[in-house]
């Protein structure tokens, strides 16, 4: 009886009746038309290649992203979601070897959290790559890319984390920051030596740069929504174990032990 009442309540919330016919799954195009979006429907992303350089000490970051996208309707502009980002360059090309077209104007709407990139030559339907260079803010609240300060053995430390759910990926990556727009992600980060970068996917390579920093590249993610992407950076360490052929890992802060006194050592030896 209780389950029946719950079922009726759910159907009432959905605007259905007990005798309503079963809904047939809509075709992809029809389904897309039913989805609520704050963005124009003239383009969809398929892949994001993100390069991130955090500056934890100055609470800022610089970044670039190359977005593979499909233009569905001829248009002279593309609108993405972006919040607290400053753009220094924007260009689009129709593929490798094709001359890029620089954006003729960039309009940022802080209230709507969008950035619109205008192009002198209209974009015809087809596949393109949009490259954007920009800077952003590392905050202190759990939204976008934020810092967390802590004490480790009497020494002040700072770690960085992302919190993109449900609509804060736009604070780090100009994107179609809505769950319906799914794509793959390839992330790389330039980080201080001695720190560990963490993301959804395993590290594929770590390269020592001339200035002493490291360039860490992660494997490409499965197709997913923007809010699922994660990045963390700090003085971490990772413990692993293999169970039934599956590697399990736990990441924690590096423990800084206070230097023991000679008195403590003598006591321990007795």
KOLKE-252850 format. One line per 8 residues: number of its first residue (from 1); their letters; for each residue x, y, z of N, C-alpha, C. Coordinates in nm, 4 decimals, decimal comma. Each point is the difference from the previous one (the first is absolute). Layout:
BEGIN
NUM	A	X/Y/Z/X/Y/Z/X/Y/Z  ...
***
This chain:
BEGIN
1	XXXXXXXX	0,0837/-0,1204/0,0000/-0,0837/0,1204/0,0000/0,0871/0,1252/0,0000  0,1063/-0,0038/0,0839/0,0884/0,1170/0,0093/0,0702/0,0256/-0,1317  0,0483/-0,1092/-0,0679/0,0669/0,0168/-0,1285/-0,0939/0,0558/-0,1045  -0,1259/-0,0428/0,0037/-0,0983/0,0513/-0,0959/-0,0206/0,1485/0,0180  -0,0075/0,0436/0,1275/-0,0171/0,1432/0,0265/0,1204/0,0789/-0,0473  0,1206/-0,0570/0,0209/0,1217/0,0678/-0,0450/0,0009/0,0103/-0,1516  -0,0383/-0,1076/-0,0676/-0,0039/0,0015/-0,1463/-0,0967/0,1042/-0,0513  -0,1171/0,0094/0,0626/-0,0983/0,0999/-0,0410/0,0529/0,1408/0,0238
9	XXXXXXXX	0,0721/0,0190/0,1113/0,0560/0,1330/0,0299/0,1034/0,0388/-0,1035  0,0865/-0,0963/-0,0388/0,1009/0,0284/-0,1022/-0,0642/0,0358/-0,1315  -0,1043/-0,0768/-0,0392/-0,0680/0,0289/-0,1268/-0,0684/0,1358/0,0041  -0,0509/0,0364/0,1184/-0,0641/0,1311/0,0122/0,1016/0,1109/-0,0193  0,1207/-0,0184/0,0576/0,1053/0,0996/-0,0158/0,0427/0,0120/-0,1455  -0,0043/-0,1116/-0,0731/0,0395/0,0014/-0,1404/-0,1135/0,0435/-0,0913  -0,1175/0,0245/0,0580/-0,1125/0,0423/-0,0832/-0,0607/-0,1149/-0,0762  0,0122/-0,1246/0,0535/-0,0526/-0,1177/-0,0666/-0,1166/-0,0548/0,0794
17	XXXXXXXX	-0,0795/-0,0833/-0,0612/-0,1070/-0,0698/0,0689/0,0311/-0,1481/-0,0017  -0,0682/-0,0765/0,0859/0,0278/-0,1425/0,0088/-0,0260/-0,0707/-0,1308  -0,0899/0,0540/-0,0802/-0,0330/-0,0651/-0,1263/0,0698/0,0603/-0,1190  0,1013/0,0847/0,0248/0,0689/0,0671/-0,1103/0,0808/-0,1013/-0,0797  0,0110/0,0166/-0,1314/0,0782/-0,0927/-0,0810/0,1486/0,0138/0,0296  0,0739/-0,1079/-0,0211/0,1449/0,0021/0,0199/0,0646/0,0905/-0,1034  0,0952/0,0847/0,0455/0,0675/0,0903/-0,0914/0,1049/-0,0757/-0,0791  0,0080/0,0255/-0,1299/0,0990/-0,0626/-0,0857/0,1243/0,0872/-0,0001
25	XXXXXXXX	0,1184/-0,0608/0,0107/0,1255/0,0761/0,0005/0,0099/0,0844/-0,1259  0,0339/0,1275/0,0188/0,0078/0,0917/-0,1136/0,1284/-0,0239/-0,0782  -0,0011/0,0320/-0,1256/0,1203/-0,0057/-0,0829/0,0974/0,1051/0,0506  0,1318/-0,0170/-0,0239/0,0992/0,0940/0,0525/-0,0311/0,1461/-0,0308  -0,0378/0,0312/-0,1231/-0,0275/0,1393/-0,0364/-0,1202/0,0526/0,0762  -0,1050/-0,0850/0,0110/-0,1195/0,0424/0,0726/0,0304/0,0161/0,1480  0,0837/-0,0912/0,0537/0,0377/0,0064/0,1404/0,0762/0,1288/0,0283  0,0934/0,0358/-0,0874/0,0778/0,1235/0,0177/-0,0900/0,1217/0,0003
33	XXXXXXXX	-0,1032/-0,0024/-0,0852/-0,0908/0,1145/-0,0089/-0,0814/0,0167/0,1277  -0,0167/-0,1097/0,0772/-0,0794/0,0069/0,1226/0,0812/0,0455/0,1202  0,1328/-0,0035/-0,0116/0,0863/0,0334/0,1134/0,0066/0,1508/0,0201  -0,0191/0,0412/0,1245/0,0111/0,1423/0,0317/0,1470/0,0394/0,0008  0,0326/0,1083/-0,0665/0,1384/0,0467/-0,0049/0,0033/0,1517/0,0011  0,1065/0,0550/0,0542/0,0196/0,1449/-0,0006/0,0851/0,0437/-0,1182  0,0406/-0,0965/-0,0820/0,0901/0,0286/-0,1118/-0,0705/-0,0189/-0,1336  0,0494/0,0672/-0,1027/-0,0540/-0,0252/-0,1347/0,0242/-0,1461/-0,0387
41	XXXXXXXX	-0,0836/-0,0523/-0,0859/0,0115/-0,1401/-0,0405/0,0772/-0,0145/-0,1308  0,0845/0,0958/-0,0315/0,0670/-0,0036/-0,1308/0,1265/-0,0851/-0,0021  0,0473/-0,0484/0,1176/0,1228/-0,0794/0,0024/0,0010/-0,0907/0,1222  0,0742/-0,1110/-0,0114/0,0156/-0,0924/0,1134/0,1467/-0,0415/0,0107  0,0549/-0,0125/0,1200/0,1402/-0,0407/0,0173/0,0133/-0,1520/-0,0049  0,1180/-0,0464/-0,0408/0,0285/-0,1438/0,0024/0,1240/-0,0315/0,0833  0,0923/0,0968/0,0139/0,1233/-0,0259/0,0745/0,0601/0,1313/0,0489  0,0540/-0,0031/0,1233/0,0709/0,1141/0,0579/0,1438/-0,0414/0,0294
49	XXXXXXXX	0,0970/0,0727/-0,0544/0,1408/-0,0190/0,0344/0,0409/0,1207/0,0844  0,0164/-0,0219/0,1295/0,0208/0,1094/0,0959/0,1443/0,0009/0,0483  0,0615/0,1176/-0,0024/0,1349/0,0191/0,0544/-0,0094/0,1033/0,1120  0,0347/-0,0408/0,1215/-0,0221/0,0830/0,1186/0,1313/0,0257/0,0727  0,0215/0,1283/0,0378/0,1181/0,0366/0,0793/-0,0462/0,0773/0,1232  -0,0150/-0,0678/0,1134/-0,0442/0,0695/0,1217/0,1146/0,0780/0,0643  -0,0348/0,1117/0,0615/0,0942/0,0795/0,0794/-0,0639/0,0138/0,1382  0,0241/-0,1014/0,0840/-0,0678/-0,0056/0,1293/0,0336/0,1203/0,0876
57	XXXXXXXX	0,1257/0,0450/-0,0037/0,0431/0,1100/0,0866/-0,0747/0,1288/-0,0308  -0,0327/0,0212/-0,1273/-0,0684/0,1230/-0,0412/-0,1488/-0,0205/-0,0287  -0,0522/-0,1185/0,0348/-0,1431/-0,0301/-0,0140/-0,0523/0,0269/-0,1407  0,0771/-0,0446/-0,0998/-0,0418/0,0193/-0,1382/0,0515/-0,1167/-0,0845  -0,0482/-0,0079/-0,1219/0,0492/-0,1015/-0,0922/-0,0066/0,0535/-0,1426  0,0858/-0,0538/-0,0841/-0,0074/0,0256/-0,1437/-0,0315/-0,1329/-0,0671  -0,0661/0,0069/-0,1142/-0,0430/-0,1246/-0,0635/-0,0275/0,0228/-0,1478  -0,0075/-0,1103/-0,0702/-0,0478/0,0015/-0,1377/-0,0813/-0,1272/-0,0205
65	XXXXXXXX	-0,0942/0,0066/-0,0905/-0,0803/-0,1172/-0,0319/-0,0254/-0,0025/-0,1497  0,0135/-0,1168/-0,0585/-0,0373/-0,0204/-0,1395/-0,1216/-0,0918/0,0003  -0,1106/0,0521/-0,0504/-0,1268/-0,0725/0,0034/-0,0337/-0,0487/-0,1401  -0,0122/-0,1314/-0,0140/-0,0509/-0,0551/-0,1258/-0,1520/0,0071/0,0060  -0,0597/0,0558/-0,1030/-0,1448/0,0215/0,0020/-0,0591/-0,0186/-0,1382  -0,1289/-0,0240/-0,0026/-0,0746/-0,0119/-0,1249/-0,1000/0,1147/-0,0086  0,0155/0,0816/-0,1022/-0,0964/0,1064/-0,0259/-0,1185/-0,0619/-0,0725  -0,1179/0,0147/0,0582/-0,1205/-0,0612/-0,0558/-0,0767/0,0944/-0,0920
73	XXXXXXXX	0,0097/0,1299/0,0302/-0,0698/0,1019/-0,0791/0,0991/0,1110/-0,0327  -0,0044/0,0472/-0,1230/0,0901/0,1082/-0,0407/-0,0153/0,1181/0,0965  0,1138/0,0533/0,0447/-0,0044/0,1072/0,0985/0,1277/0,0811/-0,0057  -0,0076/0,1242/0,0441/0,1189/0,0853/0,0055/0,0519/0,0166/0,1423  -0,0571/-0,0768/0,0945/0,0451/0,0101/0,1391/-0,0229/-0,1316/0,0737  0,0764/-0,0176/0,1073/-0,0155/-0,1140/0,0893/-0,0079/0,0521/0,1423  -0,0966/-0,0493/0,0752/-0,0164/0,0421/0,1390/0,0233/-0,1176/0,0921  0,0920/0,0201/0,0961/0,0327/-0,1022/0,0996/-0,0257/0,0572/0,1383
81	XXXXXXXX	-0,0071/-0,0862/0,0988/-0,0103/0,0461/0,1367/0,1394/0,0264/0,0558  0,0163/0,1132/0,0669/0,1282/0,0398/0,0577/-0,0270/0,0970/0,1144  0,0704/-0,0196/0,1105/-0,0193/0,0863/0,1166/0,1352/0,0419/0,0563  0,0194/0,1285/0,0191/0,1228/0,0560/0,0582/0,1244/-0,0371/-0,0796  -0,0140/-0,0090/-0,1328/0,1127/-0,0293/-0,0873/0,0305/0,1213/-0,0867  0,1295/0,0255/-0,0246/0,0426/0,1079/-0,0881/0,0706/-0,0606/-0,1208  -0,0483/0,0326/-0,1193/0,0510/-0,0618/-0,1223/0,1050/0,0894/-0,0656  0,1085/-0,0635/-0,0430/0,1053/0,0740/-0,0692/0,0048/-0,0344/-0,1486
89	XXXXXXXX	-0,0554/-0,1140/-0,0388/0,0006/-0,0393/-0,1414/-0,1085/-0,1031/-0,0246  -0,0533/0,0017/-0,1223/-0,1015/-0,0969/-0,0409/0,0084/-0,0167/-0,1511  0,0063/-0,1241/-0,0446/0,0078/-0,0272/-0,1437/-0,0668/-0,1336/-0,0283  -0,0506/-0,0145/-0,1222/-0,0671/-0,1233/-0,0394/0,0539/-0,0451/-0,1348  0,0130/-0,1318/-0,0167/0,0472/-0,0545/-0,1273/-0,0858/-0,1203/-0,0363  0,0004/-0,0323/-0,1284/-0,0812/-0,1114/-0,0490/0,0757/-0,1318/0,0038  0,1148/-0,0028/0,0666/0,0754/-0,1244/0,0117/0,1484/0,0224/-0,0167  0,0804/-0,1037/0,0212/0,1463/0,0110/-0,0137/0,0397/0,0502/-0,1388
97	XXXXXXXX	0,0932/0,0951/-0,0019/0,0462/0,0530/-0,1279/-0,0842/0,1137/-0,0545  -0,1144/0,0229/0,0599/-0,0876/0,1091/-0,0437/0,0370/0,1286/0,0733  0,0000/0,1103/-0,0720/0,0335/0,1284/0,0615/-0,1052/0,0372/0,1035  0,0413/0,0351/0,1209/-0,0980/0,0371/0,1030/-0,0591/0,1379/-0,0264  -0,1234/0,0166/0,0404/-0,0673/0,1295/-0,0082/-0,0069/0,0584/0,1414  0,0617/0,1161/0,0178/-0,0006/0,0646/0,1300/-0,1381/0,0582/0,0292  -0,0371/-0,0022/0,1245/-0,1275/0,0611/0,0388/0,0072/0,1508/-0,0218  -0,1026/0,0540/-0,0615/-0,0035/0,1447/-0,0251/-0,0428/0,0766/0,1244
105	XXXXXXXX	-0,0726/-0,0671/0,0886/-0,0441/0,0649/0,1245/-0,0356/-0,1069/0,1022  0,0253/0,0308/0,1275/-0,0372/-0,0899/0,1090/-0,0881/0,0772/0,0962  -0,1226/-0,0459/0,0184/-0,0936/0,0642/0,0916/-0,0183/-0,0882/0,1224  0,0317/0,0533/0,1171/-0,0158/-0,0729/0,1252/-0,1189/0,0570/0,0761  -0,0922/-0,0859/0,0374/-0,1171/0,0400/0,0773/0,0148/-0,0600/0,1396  0,0419/0,0829/0,0962/0,0273/-0,0498/0,1351/-0,1270/-0,0488/0,0683  -0,1114/0,0659/-0,0274/-0,1257/-0,0387/0,0647/-0,0482/-0,1364/-0,0489  0,0063/-0,0211/-0,1303/-0,0445/-0,1281/-0,0569/0,1095/-0,1064/0,0042
113	XXXXXXXX	0,1211/0,0418/0,0361/0,1167/-0,0898/0,0050/0,0242/-0,0649/-0,1377  0,0076/0,0846/-0,1008/0,0262/-0,0489/-0,1353/0,1076/0,0845/-0,0670  0,0615/-0,0584/-0,1006/0,0945/0,0716/-0,0870/-0,0390/-0,0344/-0,1434  -0,0153/0,1044/-0,0824/-0,0390/-0,0194/-0,1396/0,1148/0,0421/-0,0899  0,0398/-0,0892/-0,0885/0,1115/0,0234/-0,0909/-0,0553/0,0235/-0,1409  0,0271/0,1197/-0,0530/-0,0519/0,0394/-0,1314/0,1081/-0,0183/-0,1058  -0,0412/-0,0396/-0,1193/0,0931/-0,0230/-0,1103/-0,0481/0,0740/-0,1247  0,0962/0,0609/-0,0705/-0,0348/0,0775/-0,1194/-0,0566/-0,0889/-0,1098
121	XXXXXXXX	0,0562/-0,1206/-0,0139/-0,0487/-0,0947/-0,0991/-0,0940/-0,0995/0,0680  -0,1245/-0,0079/-0,0461/-0,0952/-0,0929/0,0619/0,0515/-0,1441/-0,0033  -0,0334/-0,0748/0,1027/0,0401/-0,1399/0,0104/-0,1068/-0,0881/-0,0642  0,0404/-0,0767/-0,0987/-0,0937/-0,0924/-0,0644/-0,0111/-0,1272/0,0850  -0,1074/-0,0764/-0,0139/-0,0106/-0,1267/0,0722/0,1206/-0,0899/-0,0280  0,0527/-0,0606/0,1046/0,1179/-0,0854/-0,0143/0,0773/-0,0084/0,1292  0,1169/-0,0635/-0,0056/0,0838/-0,0191/0,1180/0,1066/0,1090/0,0085  0,0222/0,0504/0,1225/0,0950/0,1093/0,0216/0,0779/-0,0246/0,1287
129	XXXXXXXX	0,1063/0,0793/0,0165/0,0757/0,0037/0,1245/0,0087/0,1449/0,0467  -0,0507/0,0253/0,1185/0,0001/0,1336/0,0584/0,1077/0,0055/0,1079  0,0985/0,0903/-0,0173/0,1080/0,0125/0,0979/-0,0139/0,1315/0,0755  0,0018/-0,0098/0,1321/-0,0182/0,1164/0,0860/0,1145/0,0079/0,1007  0,0566/0,1213/0,0164/0,1003/0,0266/0,1031/-0,0624/0,0947/0,1015  0,0219/-0,0273/0,1285/-0,0703/0,0794/0,1015/0,0663/-0,0149/0,1365  -0,0465/0,0785/0,0943/0,0447/-0,0084/0,1394/-0,1223/-0,0039/0,0895  0,0205/-0,0477/0,1222/-0,1115/-0,0094/0,0930/0,0452/0,0149/0,1437
137	XXXXXXXX	-0,0935/-0,0194/0,0906/0,0213/0,0231/0,1429/-0,0047/-0,1319/0,0758  0,0912/-0,0157/0,0955/-0,0075/-0,1106/0,0950/-0,0680/0,0546/0,1251  -0,1190/-0,0502/0,0286/-0,0773/0,0527/0,1115/0,0319/-0,0686/0,1315  -0,0766/0,0369/0,1021/0,0150/-0,0611/0,1321/-0,1259/-0,0759/0,0404  -0,1030/0,0068/-0,0836/-0,1220/-0,0763/0,0221/-0,0035/-0,1174/-0,0968  -0,0770/-0,1025/0,0337/-0,0016/-0,1239/-0,0789/-0,0827/0,0161/-0,1276  0,0539/0,0783/-0,0932/-0,0612/0,0157/-0,1319/0,1108/0,0315/-0,0997  -0,0043/-0,0671/-0,1154/0,1060/0,0169/-0,0974/0,1300/-0,0591/0,0528
145	XXXXXXXX	0,1105/0,0721/-0,0188/0,1296/-0,0393/0,0559/0,0223/0,0809/0,1269  0,0216/-0,0685/0,1128/0,0128/0,0714/0,1274/0,1166/-0,0550/0,0802  0,0462/0,0796/0,0951/0,1129/-0,0386/0,0844/-0,0481/-0,0355/0,1397  0,0775/-0,0860/0,0631/-0,0283/-0,0390/0,1383/0,1323/0,0016/0,0760  0,0117/0,0875/0,0977/0,1212/0,0103/0,0801/-0,0118/-0,0887/0,1242  0,1101/-0,0606/0,0379/-0,0016/-0,0886/0,1163/0,1373/-0,0011/0,0655  0,0028/-0,0509/0,1210/0,1245/-0,0084/0,0759/0,0507/-0,1436/-0,0041  0,1271/-0,0161/-0,0329/0,0589/-0,1338/-0,0062/0,1307/0,0012/0,0797
153	XXXXXXXX	-0,0057/-0,0536/0,1193/0,1194/-0,0032/0,0844/0,0523/0,1372/0,0340  -0,0900/0,0956/0,0160/0,0410/0,1357/0,0341/0,0355/0,0864/-0,1197  -0,0140/-0,0552/-0,1214/0,0305/0,0748/-0,1223/-0,1294/0,0247/-0,0774  -0,0216/0,1230/-0,0432/-0,1188/0,0340/-0,0764/0,0123/-0,0514/-0,1443  -0,1016/-0,0695/-0,0466/-0,0013/-0,0548/-0,1346/-0,1282/0,0435/-0,0712  0,0044/-0,0074/-0,1334/-0,1172/0,0355/-0,0798/-0,0214/-0,1060/-0,1077  -0,1211/-0,0503/-0,0091/-0,0368/-0,0961/-0,1041/-0,1117/0,0596/-0,0849  -0,0091/-0,0462/-0,1234/-0,1028/0,0467/-0,0923/-0,0927/-0,1153/-0,0384
161	XXXXXXXX	-0,1261/0,0324/-0,0143/-0,0997/-0,0985/-0,0404/-0,1019/0,0666/-0,0921  -0,0719/-0,0818/-0,0740/-0,1121/0,0525/-0,0782/-0,1310/-0,0531/0,0556  -0,1023/0,0798/-0,0116/-0,1371/-0,0420/0,0277/-0,0850/0,0585/-0,1119  -0,0357/-0,0834/-0,0965/-0,0708/0,0470/-0,1195/-0,1506/-0,0231/0,0074  -0,0432/-0,0844/0,0911/-0,1435/-0,0305/0,0083/-0,0727/0,1147/0,0686  -0,1132/0,0504/-0,0492/-0,0577/-0,0566/-0,1213/0,0264/0,0857/-0,1245  0,0452/0,1216/0,0181/0,0218/0,0858/-0,1175/0,1164/0,0965/0,0221  0,1119/-0,0530/0,0523/0,1158/0,0853/0,0257/0,1234/-0,0393/-0,0795
169	XXXXXXXX	-0,0138/-0,0926/-0,0953/0,1123/-0,0269/-0,0905/0,0317/0,1242/-0,0812  -0,1016/0,0827/-0,0242/0,0164/0,1235/-0,0780/0,0959/0,0987/0,0660  0,0328/-0,0202/0,1262/0,0951/0,0874/0,0693/0,1452/-0,0375/-0,0306  0,0180/-0,1158/-0,0642/0,1346/-0,0456/-0,0358/0,0119/-0,0278/-0,1501  -0,1089/-0,0470/-0,0608/0,0017/-0,0332/-0,1425/-0,1195/0,0654/-0,0679  0,0231/0,0894/-0,0961/-0,1133/0,0499/-0,0791/-0,0582/-0,1190/-0,0753  -0,1275/-0,0256/0,0173/-0,0536/-0,1278/-0,0455/-0,1514/0,0048/-0,0143  -0,0526/-0,1080/-0,0550/-0,1438/-0,0243/0,0034/-0,0244/-0,0684/0,1344
177	XXXXXXXX	-0,0156/0,0818/0,1036/0,0016/-0,0476/0,1378/-0,1399/-0,0404/0,0461  -0,0580/-0,0934/-0,0721/-0,1312/-0,0541/0,0316/0,0069/-0,1517/-0,0174  -0,0641/-0,0773/0,0882/0,0163/-0,1457/-0,0014/-0,0309/-0,0670/-0,1336  -0,0909/0,0583/-0,0781/-0,0380/-0,0635/-0,1266/0,1153/-0,0022/-0,0995  0,0875/0,1021/0,0060/0,1105/0,0109/-0,0961/0,1189/-0,0813/0,0501  0,0105/-0,1222/-0,0435/0,1071/-0,0888/0,0440/0,1132/-0,0037/-0,1024  0,1223/-0,0170/0,0498/0,1176/-0,0031/-0,0871/0,1115/-0,0738/0,0733  0,1090/-0,0267/-0,0701/0,1182/-0,0572/0,0646/0,0932/0,1139/0,0416
185	XXXXXXXX	0,0889/-0,0295/0,0972/0,0901/0,1019/0,0535/0,1424/-0,0540/0,0054  0,0952/0,0804/-0,0482/0,1426/-0,0300/0,0138/0,0617/0,1173/0,0761  0,0495/-0,0276/0,1193/0,0505/0,1056/0,0876/0,1503/-0,0123/0,0172  0,0689/0,1146/-0,0049/0,1401/0,0072/0,0373/0,0182/0,1197/0,0906  0,0971/-0,0091/0,0919/0,0216/0,1081/0,0963/0,1489/0,0219/0,0221  0,0384/0,1265/0,0068/0,1375/0,0374/0,0337/0,0020/0,0314/0,1491  0,0808/-0,0769/0,0746/-0,0063/0,0063/0,1462/0,1395/0,0156/0,0602  0,0087/0,0454/0,1257/0,1307/0,0080/0,0674/0,0577/-0,1396/0,0211
193	XXXXXXXX	0,1304/-0,0124/-0,0116/0,0668/-0,1274/0,0271/-0,0223/-0,0378/0,1462  -0,0177/-0,1283/0,0254/-0,0201/-0,0463/0,1366/-0,1450/-0,0080/0,0406  -0,0905/0,0485/-0,0861/-0,1418/-0,0110/0,0290/-0,0622/-0,1066/-0,0893  -0,1200/-0,0429/0,0380/-0,0702/-0,1032/-0,0758/-0,1289/0,0573/-0,0568  -0,0229/-0,0243/-0,1299/-0,1244/0,0386/-0,0649/-0,0882/-0,1240/-0,0122  -0,1281/0,0181/0,0234/-0,0953/-0,1104/-0,0012/-0,1184/0,0376/-0,0879  -0,0497/-0,0964/-0,0767/-0,1196/0,0231/-0,0804/-0,0794/-0,1295/-0,0093  -0,1057/0,0010/-0,0820/-0,0828/-0,1195/-0,0149/0,0767/-0,1168/-0,0599
201	XXXXXXXX	0,0936/0,0313/-0,0888/0,0695/-0,1019/-0,0774/0,1447/-0,0150/0,0466  0,0631/-0,1134/-0,0303/0,1402/-0,0195/0,0416/0,0956/0,0905/-0,0766  0,1144/0,0263/0,0597/0,1051/0,0795/-0,0644/0,0624/-0,0829/-0,1119  0,0147/0,0612/-0,1180/0,0645/-0,0690/-0,1124/0,1460/0,0406/-0,0157  0,0345/0,1228/0,0437/0,1394/0,0433/-0,0091/0,0249/0,1174/0,0943  0,1253/0,0088/0,0462/0,0450/0,1134/0,0812/0,1327/0,0474/-0,0572  0,0053/0,1277/-0,0395/0,1190/0,0552/-0,0644/0,0565/0,1137/0,0837  0,1303/-0,0083/0,0323/0,0651/0,1079/0,0744/0,0314/0,1139/-0,0959
209	XXXXXXXX	-0,0441/0,1212/0,0327/0,0203/0,1177/-0,0840/0,1294/0,0710/0,0377  0,0440/0,0884/-0,0883/0,1278/0,0696/0,0205/-0,0007/0,0851/0,1263  -0,1171/0,0514/0,0390/-0,0064/0,0862/0,1186/-0,0189/-0,0791/0,1292  0,0053/-0,1326/-0,0086/-0,0106/-0,0828/0,1204/-0,1402/-0,0516/0,0267  -0,0993/0,0557/-0,0661/-0,1358/-0,0487/0,0177/-0,0207/-0,1297/-0,0793  -0,1171/-0,0596/0,0162/-0,0319/-0,1236/-0,0699/-0,1285/0,0152/-0,0801  -0,0009/-0,0618/-0,1174/-0,1202/-0,0046/-0,0829/-0,0582/-0,1401/0,0126  -0,1190/-0,0084/0,0587/-0,0653/-0,1290/0,0239/-0,1170/-0,0142/-0,0969
217	XXXXXXXX	-0,0023/-0,1114/-0,0710/-0,1096/-0,0274/-0,0936/-0,0810/-0,1199/0,0490  -0,1306/0,0123/-0,0118/-0,0913/-0,1065/0,0407/-0,0630/-0,0643/-0,1236  -0,0418/-0,1243/0,0145/-0,0671/-0,0708/-0,1094/-0,1339/0,0666/-0,0310  -0,0473/-0,0214/-0,1208/-0,1285/0,0561/-0,0422/-0,1145/-0,0701/0,0730  -0,0938/0,0784/0,0461/-0,1120/-0,0532/0,0773/-0,1045/-0,0642/-0,0909  -0,0905/-0,0765/0,0562/-0,1176/-0,0416/-0,0761/-0,0881/0,1218/-0,0300  -0,0972/-0,0177/-0,0827/-0,0944/0,1072/-0,0306/-0,0832/0,0279/0,1249  0,0001/0,1249/0,0440/-0,0697/0,0322/0,1249/-0,0375/0,1477/0,0047
225	XXXXXXXX	-0,0793/0,0357/0,0999/-0,0397/0,1393/0,0206/0,1141/0,0784/0,0640  -0,0008/0,1307/-0,0179/0,1084/0,0844/0,0499/0,0163/-0,0077/0,1519  -0,1107/-0,0128/0,0732/0,0102/0,0071/0,1461/0,0725/-0,1200/0,0600  0,0228/-0,1063/-0,0789/0,0669/-0,1188/0,0515/0,1528/0,0105/-0,0034  0,0530/0,0962/-0,0730/0,1459/0,0146/-0,0079/0,0552/0,0471/0,1345  0,1170/-0,0558/0,0392/0,0610/0,0367/0,1277/0,1491/0,0255/-0,0186  0,0512/0,0951/0,0797/0,1436/0,0261/0,0062/0,0364/0,0351/0,1426  0,1105/-0,0560/0,0467/0,0509/0,0335/0,1318/0,1510/0,0156/-0,0076
233	XXXXXXXX	0,0566/0,0830/0,0870/0,1444/0,0251/-0,0017/0,0480/0,0315/0,1413  0,1113/-0,0635/0,0395/0,0566/0,0291/0,1309/0,1112/-0,0963/0,0357  0,0442/0,0084/0,1223/0,1023/-0,0907/0,0498/-0,0694/-0,1263/0,0497  -0,0334/-0,0858/-0,0963/-0,0738/-0,1220/0,0271/0,0908/-0,1218/-0,0103  -0,0487/-0,1115/0,0493/0,0621/-0,1294/-0,0240/-0,1116/-0,1018/-0,0210  0,0347/-0,1082/-0,0715/-0,1015/-0,0974/-0,0401/0,0405/-0,1392/0,0467  -0,0921/-0,0663/0,0663/0,0203/-0,1385/0,0410/-0,0899/-0,0877/-0,0860  0,0536/-0,1114/-0,0491/-0,0770/-0,0856/-0,0894/0,0020/-0,1447/0,0476
241	XXXXXXXX	-0,1010/-0,0718/-0,0427/-0,0084/-0,1436/0,0234/-0,0769/-0,0604/-0,1161  0,0318/-0,1241/-0,0319/-0,0683/-0,0682/-0,1093/-0,0885/-0,1094/0,0576  -0,1262/0,0033/-0,0338/-0,0961/-0,0985/0,0467/-0,0728/-0,0585/-0,1199  0,0148/-0,1307/-0,0211/-0,0647/-0,0688/-0,1116/0,0340/0,0667/-0,1337  0,1259/0,0407/-0,0130/0,0448/0,0590/-0,1255/-0,0362/0,1457/-0,0176  -0,0659/0,0601/0,0992/-0,0400/0,1403/-0,0075/0,0847/0,0816/0,0971  0,0647/0,1051/-0,0501/0,0820/0,0854/0,0863/-0,0874/0,1013/0,0717  0,0132/0,0035/0,1307/-0,0713/0,0960/0,0830/0,1010/0,0999/0,0552
249	XXXXXXXX	-0,0339/0,1276/-0,0038/0,0926/0,1020/0,0468/-0,0655/0,0969/0,0960  0,0762/0,0436/0,0977/-0,0451/0,1021/0,0949/0,1032/0,1111/0,0000  -0,0460/0,1234/-0,0186/0,0892/0,1156/-0,0047/-0,0206/0,0843/0,1254  0,1082/0,0307/0,0683/-0,0065/0,0816/0,1211/0,1097/0,1056/-0,0054  -0,0055/0,0936/0,0917/0,1081/0,0974/0,0107/0,1256/-0,0695/0,0498  0,1154/0,0501/-0,0435/0,1251/-0,0519/0,0540/0,0091/0,0369/0,1472  0,0350/-0,0972/0,0801/0,0088/0,0242/0,1436/0,1379/0,0561/0,0332  0,0001/0,1122/0,0650/0,1259/0,0621/0,0418/0,0174/-0,0260/0,1490
257	XXXXXXXX	0,0977/-0,0823/0,0311/0,0226/-0,0324/0,1407/0,0962/0,1013/0,0622  -0,0343/0,0413/0,1190/0,0905/0,0906/0,0729/0,1275/-0,0758/0,0363  0,1144/0,0678/-0,0053/0,1276/-0,0643/0,0310/0,0034/-0,0419/0,1464  0,0214/-0,1292/0,0272/-0,0021/-0,0444/0,1403/0,1203/0,0539/0,0774  -0,0214/0,0255/0,1257/0,1099/0,0481/0,0844/0,0875/-0,1165/0,0423  0,1244/0,0292/0,0410/0,0905/-0,1042/0,0475/-0,0568/-0,0685/0,1227  -0,0701/0,0738/0,0834/-0,0603/-0,0569/0,1208/-0,1016/-0,1070/-0,0377  -0,0817/0,0276/-0,1066/-0,1014/-0,0948/-0,0438/0,0661/-0,1247/-0,0577
265	XXXXXX	0,1110/0,0204/-0,0754/0,0709/-0,1142/-0,0582/0,0576/-0,0902/0,1076  0,0635/0,0591/0,1047/0,0567/-0,0797/0,1093/-0,1083/-0,0800/0,0693  -0,1179/0,0645/0,0204/-0,1111/-0,0668/0,0681/-0,0496/-0,1184/-0,0824  -0,0043/0,0170/-0,1347/-0,0487/-0,1064/-0,0863/0,0962/-0,1178/-0,0058  0,1294/0,0284/0,0203/0,0998/-0,1052/-0,0066/0,0086/-0,0806/0,1297  -0,0545/0,0520/0,1084/0,0073/-0,0672/0,1302/-0,1022/-0,1138/0,0092
***
